[in-house]
Amino acid sequence: MCIFSTSAIIFFVLINYRVIGNFKKAQWKYPNNPNYCLFTIFSSAFGLMIANYVDIILVFSIAIILLFGIGL
């Protein structure tokens, strides 16, 4: 189970790195440009990545609290 979790986190980080790399090239002002991306999709993808990182931090924090019995 630990190997699966570690692999999933590594995969998640690598995919997000690839998506962030594409943000440098993407633009949303000129529809005829080959790197054109709708602003809604562009901003939603970035927002979803941020939400995923926040979620990972919260899940690990809750897991640590439950595993070690740390009281709030």
Secondary structure, 3 states (H helix, E strand, C coil): CHHHHHHHHHHHHHHHHHHHHHHCCCECCCCCCCCECCHHHHHHHHHHHHHHHHHHHHHHHHHHHHHHCCCC
